[in-house]
Every structure is written in structure tokens, then in C-alpha cells.
Amino acid sequence: MAALLTPYDLRSLTIPNRIWMAPMCQYSAAPEGESAGAPTDWHLSHLGARATGGTGLVMTEATAVSPEGRISPYDLGIWNDVQVDAFRRITAFIRTQGSVPAVQLAHAGRKASTERTWVEQGRPLKPGEPHAWIPFGPSAVPFGPESTTPQELTADGIGEVVGQFAAAARRALAAGFEVAEIHGAHGYLLHEFLSPHSNHRTDGYGGTFEGRIRLALEVVDAVRAVWPDDLPVFFRVSATDWLTENAEDERDGWTADDTVRFAKHLHARGVDLLDVSSGGNAPGARVVTGPGYQVPFAERVRDEVGMPVAAVGEITEPAQAEEIVAAGRADAVLLGRELLRDPYWARRAAGELGGRVAVPAQYHRA
């Protein structure tokens, strides 16, 4: 059987294949009221279709641990029980299709309070506009020239964020999720603390490498403490800020070397898999893209740390994905836009590679 189609075991969980759905914001939740942040029929259809299509693991979009942790007012959240109840229908359906439901726990930090991406290109909302709020960050440094300057988190505020991640993990478990991923990438709060480009603090949460990774490790410890020992925790990282890979100035940004060093800490603290992406923290960065352009970052972590990894980024063809897994460059692939284009990509991959994925009985004629 093709390596891409083989099951993958993490703790007590068996994921039926190595084709996984990456988190992708849908900006389709209610922005306020009792149902704010709760998934809707859109999310059931969107996530459920990928499970029906044979995808082994189906992950929600960035799901905020607090109202101010949303990227936009229309994002999903998991800070209350109304949201938990709404998620249960979705996780139950995903499991009936033979897939594993996963949640990405997130806080947007200084990149919070924006429009939906299809409205004025997702511009930052101005203070005083409907649904707008003042974002938080490690330092009072805005993401870009049009962005609102964030409030610098106090030590007490940092403690609240750690508690919010733990509470969200408890709710995610109650909602039926079997994998919890901590979002530490793409310029959102935990990434902002990691990178010297955005973290200009001089207290115990800034300055040195050890200071900058402190919040992320506290969040990992808090989530791992409430998440069952027999279920896995992932961490999504931006392997580089794409500012320089030979940083001489400490403000140049987060690098691939930093990621390898950080991954060793994560692995030792019970993170089961590193979801390796890149970028998102510096709007002026020069990102060099191309098919599979982020795979080498994942491969390096796997080789140098001995930690399971998932690769992402312009992985579009079954043969390409098969080579990544079969060659040991990553343990799984996470598909984003390709699964938006084709919810049944896993079935197509099975046909091209000469294997099988789970198919609903209703589709037995296909």
C-alpha cells in the first residue's frame, strides 16, 4: 500500500491515513450574541464533506480561546458551552465517516480585529467600528502600517491567556475532538512572543530565546495537563519569518535554527507532532514559494529532533504527497487550498496510487 494511505498511530489514536485537512478560516460564525463564535451549518457541511471524501484527519479553522483572540469577529471560538454544544454535532459526524476530528486552539494577538478576507482584503477594523476591539500583543508594536497598535500584555494578562488555552482544551475534549493543536504560527499571539521581530519585551517573556519561548511552553504545559494522556497534542509553528536565515540583528526574526531548537523543548513537554508552516509575522518578508516549499523545514525537524512532523504548503498532487511521506520527509501532509478545490482529493489519491480510503456506503456506485 502507498505510504500516504497507511494508518498512523499517535498515543492511543489511529488516524486512518496520512492525508489531513489543514485549518482554514471560514469567517462564517455569528459575530455577536449567544451564538457568537459557534459553528453553523456551513461548518458542518465544510468539515463534513472532507471527512466524507476520505481525509484521515479533519481540523477546524483557528478556533479562538477568547473573544478577543479571534482574527475577525466572524471566527469560530471555544470559550463557552454554547460553542461546545454546536461543535458536538460536527465532531460526531466526522467520526461516523471514519475520520479524526481535530481542533486548532488559537489566539490572534496583534493581528486580531480584522474584516473578513473578502471584504476590503481583510483590512484591520478601526477602533469604534462595529465589532472592533483593541488587540493584545507581546509589545505595543502594530503588525503593519494600517494596523491598530496593540496593548502590551501584562504579566497578569499573560497568565489569563494561559488559562484560556487550558479552558478551551477542556471544552474541546467535551465537544468530541480527539486532537488538540496549539496555534503558534502565522504571526498570531504565540508566534509574536517567539519572534524578536514582534517581541521587544525586556521581562521574563522577552529578550533571550528562553524568554521568548516561555509563553508557548506554558501554554503547552497547561493544555497537556488537561488533555488526556492517551490523546495527542500538536503544535503549529512558522519555521521562519522569512526575514533572514542568517540573523545578525536579534530583531531580524525567527529562523529555521530557532525552530529546531524550540522543537526539542516541545517534544520533551509532550507535544506529539509539529505542524510546520512558515511566515505571517512580517508583512514585508520575501517568501520564496513553490511546490512543497515548506517541506524542507519539516524534514529538518524530523531529522534533527526525531519528532513526528506534518508538512504543508503547495502540496497538490498525490504522487508529490506520496513521495514526501514515503521518503520519510514528513509523517503526514496537511492540505489546505487543494481540499477547498476538491473535497474528495483523498479518494482521487487512492485511485492514482492504487489503494483505498474510507468511502460512505451511499457512494458505493462511484
C-alpha positions as CSV (number, residue, x, y, z in Angstrom):
1,M,0.0,0.0,0.0
2,A,1.1,3.6,-0.7
3,A,2.7,5.1,2.4
4,L,0.3,8.1,2.1
5,L,-2.7,5.7,2.6
6,T,-1.3,3.8,5.7
7,P,-2.7,4.4,9.2
8,Y,-0.7,6.5,11.6
9,D,-0.7,5.9,15.4
10,L,-0.2,8.7,17.9
11,R,-0.7,7.6,21.5
12,S,-3.9,5.5,21.6
13,L,-5.3,7.2,18.4
14,T,-5.1,5.6,15.0
15,I,-5.5,8.1,12.1
16,P,-6.7,6.1,9.1
17,N,-4.3,7.7,6.5
18,R,-1.7,10.5,6.2
19,I,-3.9,12.9,4.2
20,W,-5.0,15.6,6.7
21,M,-7.0,18.8,6.4
22,A,-5.2,22.0,7.3
23,P,-7.1,24.6,9.4
24,M,-8.6,27.3,7.1
25,C,-10.7,30.2,8.4
26,Q,-14.2,30.4,7.0
27,Y,-15.3,33.7,8.6
28,S,-18.8,32.3,8.8
29,A,-19.8,32.4,12.5
30,A,-22.0,35.0,14.1
31,P,-20.0,38.0,15.4
32,E,-22.1,38.7,18.5
33,G,-25.0,37.4,20.6
34,E,-25.5,34.0,22.3
35,S,-24.3,32.1,19.2
36,A,-21.1,34.3,18.6
37,G,-18.2,32.1,17.6
38,A,-20.3,28.9,17.4
39,P,-20.1,26.7,14.3
40,T,-23.1,26.7,11.9
41,D,-24.5,24.5,9.2
42,W,-21.8,25.9,6.9
43,H,-19.1,24.5,9.2
44,L,-20.9,21.1,9.3
45,S,-21.0,21.0,5.5
46,H,-17.5,22.3,5.0
47,L,-15.8,20.0,7.5
48,G,-18.1,17.1,7.0
49,A,-17.5,17.0,3.2
50,R,-13.8,16.5,3.7
51,A,-14.4,13.6,6.1
52,T,-16.8,12.0,3.6
53,G,-14.1,12.5,1.0
54,G,-11.7,10.2,2.9
55,T,-9.5,12.7,4.6
56,G,-7.9,11.0,7.6
57,L,-7.9,13.9,10.0
58,V,-10.2,16.9,9.7
59,M,-9.1,20.1,11.6
60,T,-11.2,23.1,12.3
61,E,-10.1,26.6,11.4
62,A,-8.2,28.7,14.1
63,T,-10.7,28.4,17.0
64,A,-10.3,31.3,19.4
65,V,-9.8,30.7,23.1
66,S,-11.4,34.0,23.9
67,P,-13.5,36.7,22.1
68,E,-10.5,39.0,21.7
69,G,-8.5,36.1,20.4
70,R,-10.5,35.9,17.1
71,I,-8.8,37.1,13.9
72,S,-12.1,38.6,12.8
73,P,-15.5,38.9,14.6
74,Y,-16.7,36.1,12.3
75,D,-14.3,33.4,13.5
76,L,-15.0,30.3,15.5
77,G,-14.4,30.2,19.2
78,I,-14.5,27.7,22.0
79,W,-14.7,29.9,25.1
80,N,-18.3,28.9,26.2
81,D,-20.6,25.9,26.4
82,V,-22.9,27.1,23.6
83,Q,-20.0,26.6,21.2
84,V,-19.2,23.2,22.7
85,D,-22.8,22.0,22.1
86,A,-22.7,23.3,18.5
87,F,-19.3,21.5,17.8
88,R,-20.6,18.1,19.1
89,R,-22.8,17.6,16.0
90,I,-19.8,18.2,13.8
91,T,-17.3,16.0,15.6
92,A,-19.8,13.2,15.8
93,F,-20.4,13.3,12.0
94,I,-16.6,13.4,11.3
95,R,-16.2,10.2,13.4
96,T,-19.0,8.4,11.6
97,Q,-17.1,8.9,8.4
98,G,-14.0,7.2,9.8
99,S,-12.0,10.4,10.2
100,V,-10.5,12.0,13.2
101,P,-11.8,15.4,14.4
102,A,-9.1,17.9,15.4
103,V,-9.3,21.5,16.7
104,Q,-6.8,24.3,16.4
105,L,-6.8,26.4,19.5
106,A,-5.7,29.9,18.7
107,H,-5.3,33.5,19.9
108,A,-4.8,36.1,17.1
109,G,-2.8,38.6,19.3
110,R,-1.9,41.8,17.5
111,K,-3.5,40.5,14.2
112,A,-7.0,40.4,15.8
113,S,-10.0,42.6,14.9
114,T,-10.0,42.5,11.1
115,E,-12.6,42.3,8.4
116,R,-13.3,39.0,6.6
117,T,-10.7,38.4,3.9
118,W,-13.1,39.0,1.0
119,V,-14.2,42.4,2.5
120,E,-11.6,45.1,1.6
121,Q,-8.9,42.4,1.7
122,G,-9.4,41.7,5.4
123,R,-8.3,45.2,6.5
124,P,-7.9,45.9,10.2
125,L,-11.0,47.2,11.8
126,K,-10.7,50.7,13.3
127,P,-11.5,51.3,16.9
128,G,-15.1,52.4,17.2
129,E,-16.3,50.4,14.1
130,P,-18.9,47.8,14.7
131,H,-17.5,44.6,16.3
132,A,-14.0,46.1,16.6
133,W,-11.8,45.8,19.6
134,I,-8.2,46.7,20.7
135,P,-5.9,43.7,20.2
136,F,-3.3,42.4,22.6
137,G,0.4,41.6,21.8
138,P,3.7,41.0,23.4
139,S,4.7,44.6,22.7
140,A,3.0,47.8,21.6
141,V,4.1,47.1,18.0
142,P,1.5,47.0,15.2
143,F,1.6,44.3,12.6
144,G,1.6,46.8,9.7
145,P,1.1,50.5,8.9
146,E,-2.7,50.2,8.8
147,S,-3.0,48.0,11.9
148,T,-4.1,49.1,15.3
149,T,-1.3,49.4,17.9
150,P,-1.9,46.5,20.3
151,Q,-2.0,46.7,24.1
152,E,1.1,45.1,25.6
153,L,0.1,42.2,27.7
154,T,0.8,42.5,31.4
155,A,2.1,39.6,33.4
156,D,-1.4,39.0,34.7
157,G,-2.7,39.2,31.2
158,I,-0.3,36.5,30.1
159,G,-1.5,34.3,32.9
160,E,-5.1,34.8,31.7
161,V,-4.1,33.7,28.2
162,V,-2.5,30.5,29.5
163,G,-5.7,29.8,31.5
164,Q,-7.8,30.5,28.4
165,F,-5.9,27.9,26.4
166,A,-6.4,25.3,29.2
167,A,-10.1,26.0,29.5
168,A,-10.5,25.8,25.7
169,A,-8.8,22.5,25.7
170,R,-11.2,21.1,28.3
171,R,-14.1,22.4,26.2
172,A,-12.6,20.9,23.1
173,L,-12.5,17.5,24.7
174,A,-16.1,17.8,25.9
175,A,-17.0,18.8,22.3
176,G,-15.7,15.5,21.0
177,F,-12.3,16.5,19.5
178,E,-9.6,13.8,19.6
179,V,-6.6,16.0,18.7
180,A,-5.8,19.5,20.0
181,E,-3.4,21.6,18.0
182,I,-1.9,24.8,19.6
183,H,-1.5,27.6,17.0
184,G,1.9,29.1,17.3
185,A,2.4,30.2,13.7
186,H,1.5,32.8,11.1
187,G,2.1,35.9,13.2
188,Y,-0.6,35.2,15.8
189,L,0.0,35.6,19.6
190,L,2.3,32.8,20.4
191,H,4.4,33.4,17.3
192,E,4.5,37.1,18.2
193,F,6.1,36.1,21.5
194,L,8.5,33.7,19.8
195,S,9.9,36.2,17.3
196,P,12.2,39.0,18.2
197,H,10.7,40.9,15.2
198,S,7.5,41.4,17.3
199,N,8.6,40.7,20.9
200,H,10.5,43.7,22.2
201,R,9.9,42.9,25.9
202,T,12.7,43.1,28.5
203,D,11.0,41.0,31.2
204,G,10.9,37.2,31.6
205,Y,8.8,36.8,28.5
206,G,11.2,38.5,26.1
207,G,14.8,39.3,25.3
208,T,16.5,35.9,25.2
209,F,15.4,32.8,23.3
210,E,14.4,31.2,26.6
211,G,12.3,34.3,27.5
212,R,10.6,34.4,24.1
213,I,9.6,30.7,24.1
214,R,8.3,30.9,27.7
215,L,4.7,31.7,27.0
216,A,4.4,29.0,24.3
217,L,5.8,26.4,26.7
218,E,3.5,27.5,29.5
219,V,0.5,27.1,27.1
220,V,1.8,23.6,26.1
221,D,2.1,22.6,29.7
222,A,-1.4,23.9,30.5
223,V,-3.0,22.1,27.6
224,R,-1.2,18.9,28.1
225,A,-2.2,18.9,31.8
226,V,-5.9,18.9,30.9
227,W,-5.8,16.9,27.7
228,P,-5.9,13.1,28.2
229,D,-2.7,11.2,28.2
230,D,-3.9,8.8,25.6
231,L,-4.7,11.6,23.0
232,P,-2.2,13.6,21.0
233,V,-1.4,17.3,21.1
234,F,0.0,19.1,18.0
235,F,1.8,22.4,17.7
236,R,1.8,24.6,14.6
237,V,4.9,26.6,14.1
238,S,6.1,29.1,11.5
239,A,9.6,27.7,10.8
240,T,10.9,31.1,9.7
241,D,9.7,34.7,9.5
242,W,11.4,34.8,6.0
243,L,13.4,37.9,7.1
244,T,16.8,36.2,7.1
245,E,18.2,32.8,7.8
246,N,21.5,34.3,9.0
247,A,20.2,36.8,11.6
248,E,22.9,39.1,12.9
249,D,20.5,41.6,14.4
250,E,18.3,40.0,17.1
251,R,15.3,41.9,15.7
252,D,15.7,40.1,12.3
253,G,13.2,37.5,13.3
254,W,12.5,33.8,13.9
255,T,14.7,31.4,11.9
256,A,14.8,27.7,11.0
257,D,17.5,27.2,13.5
258,D,15.3,28.6,16.2
259,T,12.5,26.2,15.2
260,V,14.8,23.1,15.6
261,R,15.9,24.3,19.0
262,F,12.3,25.1,20.0
263,A,11.0,21.7,18.8
264,K,13.3,19.9,21.2
265,H,11.5,21.7,24.1
266,L,8.1,21.0,22.7
267,H,8.9,17.3,22.2
268,A,10.2,17.0,25.7
269,R,7.0,18.5,27.1
270,G,4.6,16.1,25.4
271,V,3.9,17.6,22.0
272,D,3.3,14.7,19.8
273,L,3.7,16.3,16.3
274,L,4.9,19.5,14.9
275,D,2.8,21.0,12.1
276,V,5.4,23.0,10.2
277,S,4.4,26.1,8.2
278,S,6.2,29.4,7.8
279,G,5.8,33.2,7.7
280,G,2.9,35.5,8.6
281,N,4.7,37.7,11.2
282,A,6.3,40.3,9.0
283,P,4.3,41.9,6.1
284,G,7.5,42.9,4.3
285,A,9.1,39.5,4.3
286,R,10.2,37.9,1.0
287,V,8.7,34.5,0.9
288,V,10.1,32.1,-1.7
289,T,7.2,29.8,-2.7
290,G,6.8,26.8,-5.0
291,P,5.6,23.2,-4.9
292,G,6.3,21.8,-1.4
293,Y,8.4,24.8,-0.5
294,Q,7.9,24.3,3.3
295,V,8.7,20.6,3.3
296,P,12.4,21.0,3.9
297,F,11.6,22.8,7.2
298,A,9.5,19.9,8.4
299,E,12.1,17.4,7.2
300,R,14.9,19.1,9.1
301,V,12.9,19.0,12.4
302,R,12.2,15.3,11.8
303,D,15.8,14.5,11.1
304,E,17.4,16.6,13.8
305,V,14.9,16.3,16.6
306,G,13.4,12.9,16.0
307,M,9.9,14.3,16.3
308,P,6.9,13.5,14.1
309,V,6.1,16.2,11.7
310,A,3.4,17.2,9.2
311,A,4.3,19.1,6.0
312,V,2.2,21.8,4.4
313,G,2.4,24.3,1.5
314,E,1.6,23.8,-2.2
315,I,1.2,20.1,-1.9
316,T,-1.3,19.4,-4.7
317,E,-0.7,16.1,-6.4
318,P,-1.0,12.6,-5.0
319,A,2.4,11.5,-6.3
320,Q,4.0,14.5,-4.7
321,A,2.4,13.8,-1.3
322,E,3.3,10.1,-1.6
323,E,7.0,11.0,-2.1
324,I,7.1,13.2,0.9
325,V,5.7,10.5,3.2
326,A,7.4,7.5,1.6
327,A,10.8,9.2,1.6
328,G,10.5,10.0,5.3
329,R,10.4,13.7,4.8
330,A,7.3,14.0,6.9
331,D,4.9,11.7,8.7
332,A,1.8,13.3,7.1
333,V,0.7,16.1,4.8
334,L,-1.8,18.8,5.6
335,L,-3.7,20.1,2.6
336,G,-5.4,23.4,2.5
337,R,-6.5,25.1,-0.7
338,E,-6.3,21.8,-2.6
339,L,-9.0,20.4,-0.3
340,L,-11.1,23.5,-0.9
341,R,-10.9,22.8,-4.6
342,D,-11.5,19.1,-4.2
343,P,-13.1,17.7,-1.0
344,Y,-12.6,14.2,-2.4
345,W,-8.9,14.6,-3.0
346,A,-8.1,11.6,-0.8
347,R,-10.3,9.4,-3.0
348,R,-8.5,10.6,-6.1
349,A,-5.2,10.0,-4.4
350,A,-6.2,6.4,-3.6
351,G,-7.2,5.8,-7.2
352,E,-4.0,7.2,-8.6
353,L,-1.8,5.4,-6.1
354,G,-3.6,2.1,-6.2
355,G,-5.1,2.0,-2.7
356,R,-8.2,2.7,-0.8
357,V,-9.7,5.2,1.7
358,A,-13.0,5.0,3.5
359,V,-16.0,5.6,1.3
360,P,-19.5,6.1,2.6
361,A,-21.9,3.3,1.7
362,Q,-24.1,5.8,-0.1
363,Y,-21.3,6.3,-2.6
364,H,-20.6,2.7,-3.3
365,R,-21.5,3.2,-7.0
366,A,-18.8,5.8,-7.5
